[in-house]
Each structure stands twice: as structure tokens, then as C-alpha cells.
Amino acid sequence: MSADAVAAGPVASRLSFLDRFLAVWILAAMAAGLGLGRLVPGLGDALAKVTVTGVSLPIALGLLVMMYPVLAKVRYDRLDTVTRDRRLLVPSLVLNWVIGPALMFALAWIFLPDLPEYRTGLIIVGLARCIAMVIIWNDLACGDREAAAVLVALNSVFQVVAFSLLGWFYLSVLPGWLGLEQTALDVSVWEIARSVLIFLGIPLLAGFLTRRLGEKAKGRTWYETKLIPRIGPFALYGLLFTIVVLFALQGDAITSKPLDVARVALPLLVYFALMWAGSMAAGRAVGLDYPKTTTLAFTAAGNNFELAIAVAIATFGATSGQALAGVIGPLIEVPVLIGLVYVALAARRYFPRPTPAPAPAAAPEGPARV
């Protein structure tokens, strides 16, 4: 879906068939995954036998397929202009690494004071900032692709450096200061770095090389009008495949504990709504345009559930409440954020339209020079 298409007329009429019914495909994928998890005994165990950094291999493959086409669309020659924009970078760092974890900590204790396992799982989800699916949501909402690539890379670096430290602070130190129950989180920096390198590094390198070699061989016009439309749909295919496998892995746990799911879902709903709306308001307040404000909002509201699930399983076990809370995360995040894609597109009218660049002056007529 291109930004120009959305700007040219009503959103629904300008979307492709796949994009127009995206919410339907995602809900169908979730239902299919939950159904498979319940109807096929042992499917979850089979899918979980082979893992990459604690994440099922089919999920890892789905994530790589999902992220590659979007990262292949990024114009890497424009990244330097994004990195100089402090109005975007500073709010992103504050929202992701100060406000986001603190908000999830507060909501977990407010809504789940009597469920320590789920509460810890939610706090871990809040610490894992999004580096994967946010690229899809941002692209669908006509956000700034280059800005998304920079913010995702920035989140990845901070994730490696800060995740363990923040986990220690929010699970052990801050609860002790407040007289609350304390929990230990034993996860190495290398485990986090390895997850980032696999789930972001591989598709990022592949996307960069595809654009670099494609443009060098046949030019930018061919690359963006011929190649990108061919590989673009695979982002959605990878997303749907990932959702099916993810929910198949935990289908039985989710469907057999509806009350627990509901209790964990409520603070997640509040979190996504507050983070997204607050980020949109912050972007508008500092004078960002619609594409960058949207990118700021989705990168702040989304979470890296792959890392959260991997950490919860490695630390507390695959059948723990912490792991189940991690799985409930995408159960709520996926439909909520796809809904916010449509809200963002509808809110586009409240942002000033970018001023078109002036046309270059015509060369004066005169005799041609050799």
C-alpha cells in the first residue's frame, strides 16, 4: 500500500484486496492457529522441538519472511536525514525506554496484584520493545519507512544493552523500594543480542543487499515498480503464517483458561491504547508530520513478543504463567494494532499536508553548447 494511493482518495477503495481485508485474514489466522492447537494433539510440542534462541523454528522463519520485503523497500540513502531529526529520535527513546516499561509495570501491579506469574510475564513484555511486526503496521499505516528502520535499529541496540538491566530494576529493585514482591530475571546479554541479530539483522542485511544490487543492476525505477510489487505480498504471508504457528503452540493453554486470558488482556488493552494515543499526541505536539508521527506511535506501542516469550520460557519454563502471559501479548496486540492502523489512516486529515517541493527553474533558451 503506497502513501500516494491513500492520499489520492478513500482508503478502502485504494487498498489492494489483501490489504483491504487484512483484519479478516489476521483474525482467521488466529482462529486457525487456536483451532489447530486444540484439534491436533501434540502439534505444539512438535512445533516447539526445534528452536532458534528459544523461539520455535517455524515462527523464526515466518518472522524472517515477514520482515524481509518491508526492509527491502527502505531507501537506505535517506537514513542520514532521519538520524539527524532529534524531534523524532528523542521522543522515541523516552517513550520506548522510560515511559513504556514504567507504564506496563504500573498496569501489571494494578490489574494483577494477586497473580504474580502473569504480572511478571506482562512486565517482561513491557521491557521487550518492538523490532519486528511494527514494520508491518507502520507500512500499512503509511508511516515513514526510513524512520521506522532507524527506530527499529535504535531499539535493537538499546534492547541488547538495557533489557537485562531494566528487568533487574523492575522485577527486583523497584518492587523492593515500594515494599512489593520481588522476582529475579536471569537472562544474559548474549541471549538478547543473538535474538536481535537473527530476527532483525538477517532480514535487514537481506533487504539492504536486495536494494543495493537490484538498483545497481537495473535502476531504481525497475526496482520499485517491478521487483517490490512481486516480493511485497510475502510480508503478509509471513505475518499470517507466524500468527497461525504462534497460536497453534499455545492454543490449548489459551482456550482452556479464558478467565486468565481476560485478566491479562485488560491491562494490555489499556497499555496499547495509552502508548499509541500518547505517542501520536507527542509527535503532533513536537511538530512531526503524519508519516513520522505514525512511525513514532507504532514503534512505541508495539512490543517484541518473540523476545519476551523466549525469555519467559528460558527463565520460568514453557508451561509457566509468565510464558502464557507472553503468548497472550500478541493475541491482544495483533488485532488492536491492526485496528489502530485504520484509526491512524482516518486521523491523517488532522495533520498538515507536506508542502510540495518547488519545480526546478527552466533553463534559459539559447544556442546549445557542445
VMD Tcl script that draws the C-alpha trace (Angstrom):
set ca {
  {0.00 0.00 0.00}
  {1.57 3.29 -1.02}
  {1.22 6.61 0.72}
  {0.29 8.24 -2.57}
  {-2.58 5.84 -3.05}
  {-4.08 6.61 0.31}
  {-3.71 10.32 -0.19}
  {-5.46 10.17 -3.54}
  {-8.82 9.03 -2.31}
  {-10.86 6.98 0.20}
  {-8.70 4.45 1.99}
  {-10.75 1.32 1.33}
  {-11.06 1.94 -2.40}
  {-7.31 2.43 -2.76}
  {-6.19 -0.71 -0.91}
  {-5.34 -3.98 -2.60}
  {-7.61 -6.95 -2.00}
  {-5.17 -8.38 0.56}
  {-4.78 -5.08 2.46}
  {-8.49 -4.24 2.38}
  {-9.42 -7.40 4.30}
  {-6.26 -7.59 6.39}
  {-8.19 -7.68 9.68}
  {-10.21 -10.63 8.36}
  {-7.08 -12.56 7.35}
  {-5.44 -11.92 10.72}
  {-8.48 -12.98 12.72}
  {-8.81 -16.07 10.52}
  {-5.13 -16.90 11.10}
  {-5.56 -16.53 14.86}
  {-8.65 -18.77 14.81}
  {-6.88 -21.33 12.62}
  {-3.91 -21.43 14.97}
  {-6.07 -21.79 18.07}
  {-8.12 -24.50 16.35}
  {-5.05 -26.45 15.26}
  {-3.61 -26.24 18.76}
  {-6.79 -27.77 20.18}
  {-7.65 -30.27 17.44}
  {-4.23 -31.76 16.65}
  {-2.74 -33.44 19.75}
  {0.98 -32.91 20.11}
  {1.19 -30.24 17.38}
  {2.50 -27.63 19.77}
  {5.18 -30.00 21.08}
  {6.23 -30.88 17.53}
  {6.48 -27.23 16.50}
  {8.48 -26.37 19.60}
  {11.05 -29.16 19.28}
  {13.38 -27.14 17.06}
  {14.04 -23.63 18.34}
  {16.12 -20.58 17.48}
  {17.11 -18.53 20.56}
  {14.19 -20.11 22.41}
  {11.67 -19.38 19.62}
  {10.11 -22.15 17.53}
  {11.90 -22.54 14.17}
  {8.66 -22.14 12.14}
  {7.98 -18.85 13.95}
  {11.55 -17.72 13.30}
  {11.19 -18.48 9.59}
  {7.84 -16.70 9.46}
  {9.35 -13.60 11.07}
  {12.22 -13.51 8.59}
  {9.86 -13.84 5.63}
  {7.57 -11.20 7.13}
  {10.26 -8.58 7.68}
  {12.39 -9.01 4.55}
  {10.04 -7.41 1.94}
  {9.42 -4.32 4.08}
  {13.12 -3.82 4.77}
  {13.79 -4.27 1.05}
  {11.51 -1.24 0.45}
  {13.58 1.07 2.66}
  {15.54 3.75 0.82}
  {18.77 3.41 2.74}
  {20.27 6.50 1.11}
  {17.75 8.59 3.09}
  {18.63 7.27 6.55}
  {21.07 10.09 7.30}
  {18.24 12.65 7.18}
  {16.26 10.61 9.73}
  {19.14 10.22 12.17}
  {19.55 14.00 12.32}
  {15.92 14.53 13.36}
  {16.05 14.93 17.13}
  {12.32 15.71 17.25}
  {11.80 12.06 16.31}
  {14.71 10.26 17.99}
  {14.48 11.82 21.46}
  {10.71 11.21 21.96}
  {11.17 7.67 20.65}
  {13.86 6.87 23.21}
  {11.83 8.37 26.06}
  {8.61 6.61 25.05}
  {10.26 3.24 24.49}
  {12.73 3.03 27.33}
  {11.27 5.22 30.07}
  {7.51 5.54 29.71}
  {6.69 2.15 28.14}
  {8.31 -0.14 30.76}
  {7.12 2.08 33.63}
  {3.54 2.07 32.32}
  {3.47 -1.72 31.90}
  {4.91 -2.16 35.42}
  {2.19 0.05 36.88}
  {-0.63 -1.65 34.94}
  {0.63 -5.14 35.83}
  {0.53 -4.35 39.53}
  {-2.80 -2.50 39.32}
  {-4.65 -5.23 37.41}
  {-2.82 -8.39 38.57}
  {-1.78 -7.89 42.21}
  {-2.81 -11.46 43.11}
  {-1.33 -13.22 40.02}
  {2.47 -12.92 40.32}
  {3.31 -15.18 37.34}
  {1.13 -13.28 34.88}
  {2.24 -9.99 36.37}
  {5.90 -10.86 35.82}
  {5.14 -12.01 32.28}
  {3.48 -8.68 31.49}
  {6.43 -6.72 32.86}
  {8.78 -8.74 30.64}
  {6.58 -7.95 27.63}
  {6.81 -4.25 28.50}
  {10.61 -4.43 28.57}
  {10.85 -6.02 25.11}
  {10.49 -3.15 22.64}
  {9.24 -3.99 19.18}
  {11.69 -4.79 16.37}
  {9.56 -6.98 14.09}
  {5.84 -6.61 13.43}
  {5.94 -2.85 13.96}
  {7.48 -2.61 10.49}
  {4.33 -4.18 9.03}
  {1.92 -1.93 10.97}
  {3.95 1.16 10.10}
  {3.97 0.31 6.41}
  {0.21 -0.34 6.33}
  {-0.46 2.97 8.08}
  {1.72 4.84 5.54}
  {4.35 5.70 8.12}
  {7.87 6.76 7.27}
  {9.69 3.60 6.18}
  {13.18 5.03 6.64}
  {12.31 6.41 10.08}
  {10.92 3.01 11.09}
  {14.17 1.32 10.04}
  {16.20 3.76 12.13}
  {13.97 3.49 15.22}
  {13.88 -0.31 15.00}
  {17.67 -0.40 14.76}
  {17.90 2.00 17.71}
  {15.53 -0.16 19.76}
  {17.63 -3.21 18.91}
  {20.81 -1.62 20.24}
  {19.09 -0.45 23.43}
  {17.47 -3.88 23.81}
  {20.84 -5.58 23.93}
  {22.24 -3.03 26.38}
  {19.23 -2.29 28.59}
  {16.90 -5.33 28.70}
  {18.68 -7.24 31.49}
  {19.31 -4.07 33.49}
  {15.68 -2.95 33.23}
  {14.50 -6.47 34.08}
  {16.58 -6.39 37.26}
  {15.27 -2.91 38.11}
  {11.54 -3.52 37.50}
  {11.39 -7.06 38.93}
  {13.78 -6.79 41.88}
  {14.81 -3.23 42.78}
  {11.69 -1.11 42.29}
  {9.31 -3.63 43.95}
  {11.71 -3.71 46.93}
  {11.62 0.07 47.20}
  {7.82 0.00 47.09}
  {7.50 -2.90 49.54}
  {6.16 -5.26 46.84}
  {7.02 -8.85 45.96}
  {10.39 -9.22 44.20}
  {11.30 -11.53 41.28}
  {14.63 -12.47 39.73}
  {15.24 -12.44 35.97}
  {18.27 -14.41 34.83}
  {18.94 -13.71 31.15}
  {22.30 -12.97 29.55}
  {23.12 -10.07 27.27}
  {24.33 -12.56 24.65}
  {20.91 -14.29 24.54}
  {19.23 -10.96 23.83}
  {21.88 -9.91 21.30}
  {21.56 -13.23 19.48}
  {17.78 -12.80 19.20}
  {18.20 -9.28 17.81}
  {20.87 -10.38 15.33}
  {18.69 -13.20 13.99}
  {15.26 -11.56 13.88}
  {16.44 -8.11 12.76}
  {19.98 -8.49 11.47}
  {19.28 -11.19 8.85}
  {16.27 -9.54 7.14}
  {17.90 -6.10 7.43}
  {21.05 -7.30 5.64}
  {18.97 -9.15 3.05}
  {16.81 -6.09 2.39}
  {19.82 -3.79 2.09}
  {21.63 -6.11 -0.33}
  {18.48 -6.63 -2.40}
  {18.05 -2.88 -2.92}
  {21.74 -2.22 -3.44}
  {22.23 -4.98 -6.01}
  {18.83 -4.53 -7.66}
  {19.26 -0.80 -8.22}
  {22.83 -1.31 -9.40}
  {21.74 -3.92 -11.93}
  {18.53 -2.38 -13.34}
  {17.98 1.01 -11.72}
  {15.62 2.42 -9.07}
  {12.58 2.67 -11.35}
  {12.67 -1.04 -12.20}
  {13.38 -1.94 -8.58}
  {10.41 -0.03 -7.13}
  {7.89 -0.67 -9.94}
  {8.74 -4.26 -10.84}
  {10.59 -6.09 -8.07}
  {8.98 -4.57 -4.96}
  {5.39 -5.38 -6.08}
  {6.45 -9.00 -6.60}
  {8.05 -9.55 -3.19}
  {5.78 -7.19 -1.21}
  {2.89 -9.64 -0.56}
  {5.26 -12.08 1.14}
  {5.31 -9.77 4.17}
  {1.62 -10.52 4.73}
  {2.10 -14.23 4.00}
  {4.88 -14.37 6.58}
  {2.77 -12.47 9.11}
  {-0.22 -14.81 8.72}
  {1.98 -17.92 8.87}
  {3.67 -16.62 12.03}
  {0.31 -15.96 13.68}
  {-1.02 -19.43 12.83}
  {2.06 -21.17 14.25}
  {2.26 -18.91 17.31}
  {-1.32 -19.56 18.35}
  {-1.10 -23.26 17.49}
  {1.75 -23.56 20.00}
  {-0.37 -22.21 22.87}
  {-3.90 -22.88 21.59}
  {-4.78 -25.31 24.37}
  {-3.45 -23.06 27.15}
  {-5.29 -20.02 25.81}
  {-8.65 -21.66 25.17}
  {-8.64 -23.64 28.44}
  {-8.09 -20.56 30.63}
  {-10.47 -17.91 29.32}
  {-10.70 -16.02 32.62}
  {-6.92 -15.76 32.91}
  {-6.72 -14.59 29.32}
  {-9.31 -11.89 30.03}
  {-7.49 -10.66 33.13}
  {-4.17 -10.41 31.29}
  {-5.85 -8.88 28.23}
  {-7.30 -5.90 30.12}
  {-4.00 -4.23 31.15}
  {-2.62 -4.98 27.67}
  {-5.55 -3.18 26.05}
  {-5.03 -0.17 28.31}
  {-1.30 -0.21 27.60}
  {-1.62 -0.29 23.80}
  {-4.27 2.43 23.80}
  {-2.32 4.78 26.10}
  {1.04 4.26 24.41}
  {-0.29 4.70 20.88}
  {-2.54 7.69 21.59}
  {0.06 9.36 23.79}
  {2.75 8.89 21.13}
  {0.52 10.30 18.40}
  {-0.18 13.34 20.60}
  {3.52 13.74 21.40}
  {4.50 13.59 17.73}
  {1.87 16.16 16.82}
  {2.95 18.40 19.70}
  {6.62 18.49 18.65}
  {5.66 19.27 15.06}
  {6.29 15.95 13.31}
  {4.40 15.26 10.10}
  {1.93 12.38 9.74}
  {4.37 9.70 8.48}
  {6.90 10.28 11.27}
  {4.23 10.67 13.97}
  {2.68 7.37 12.90}
  {6.07 5.69 12.96}
  {6.72 7.09 16.44}
  {3.34 5.79 17.67}
  {3.64 2.25 16.33}
  {7.25 1.76 17.40}
  {6.31 2.92 20.91}
  {3.09 0.89 21.22}
  {4.35 -2.42 19.82}
  {6.36 -4.98 21.77}
  {8.85 -7.69 20.86}
  {6.74 -10.66 21.95}
  {9.21 -13.09 20.35}
  {11.94 -12.00 22.78}
  {9.51 -11.80 25.70}
  {8.27 -15.35 25.10}
  {11.81 -16.67 24.65}
  {12.99 -15.04 27.89}
  {9.93 -16.24 29.83}
  {10.35 -19.82 28.60}
  {14.10 -19.88 29.24}
  {13.73 -18.40 32.73}
  {10.45 -19.83 34.04}
  {9.57 -22.77 31.74}
  {7.31 -23.34 28.73}
  {4.24 -24.12 30.86}
  {4.68 -21.19 33.24}
  {2.24 -18.36 33.73}
  {4.96 -15.96 32.62}
  {5.19 -17.74 29.24}
  {1.40 -17.78 28.87}
  {1.26 -14.03 29.55}
  {3.84 -13.56 26.81}
  {1.69 -15.53 24.37}
  {-1.45 -13.58 25.30}
  {0.50 -10.45 24.34}
  {0.25 -10.96 20.55}
  {-3.27 -12.36 20.97}
  {-4.24 -8.83 22.04}
  {-1.59 -6.80 20.22}
  {-2.24 -8.10 16.70}
  {-5.96 -7.19 16.39}
  {-5.57 -3.99 18.43}
  {-2.70 -2.61 16.36}
  {-4.28 -3.56 13.05}
  {-7.32 -1.62 14.26}
  {-5.07 1.30 15.09}
  {-3.75 1.20 11.52}
  {-7.23 2.22 10.35}
  {-7.52 4.80 13.13}
  {-4.19 6.30 12.04}
  {-5.27 6.49 8.40}
  {-8.51 8.21 9.44}
  {-6.56 10.68 11.62}
  {-4.36 11.65 8.71}
  {-6.69 14.53 7.81}
  {-5.73 16.32 11.05}
  {-2.10 16.64 10.01}
  {-0.90 19.36 7.65}
  {-0.15 18.15 4.16}
  {3.53 18.33 3.20}
  {4.40 21.29 1.01}
  {5.40 20.10 -2.45}
  {8.93 20.90 -3.50}
  {9.15 23.78 -5.99}
  {9.71 22.76 -9.58}
  {13.21 23.46 -10.89}
  {13.54 26.64 -12.91}
  {13.52 26.16 -16.66}
  {16.86 26.59 -18.39}
  {17.07 29.78 -20.50}
  {16.69 29.25 -24.19}
  {19.76 29.75 -26.28}
  {22.18 28.03 -28.57}
  {23.15 24.57 -27.48}
  {26.68 24.15 -26.15}
  {28.87 21.26 -27.17}
}
mol new
graphics top color blue
foreach p $ca { graphics top sphere $p radius 0.5 }
foreach p [lrange $ca 0 end-1] q [lrange $ca 1 end] { graphics top cylinder $p $q radius 0.2 }
display resetview
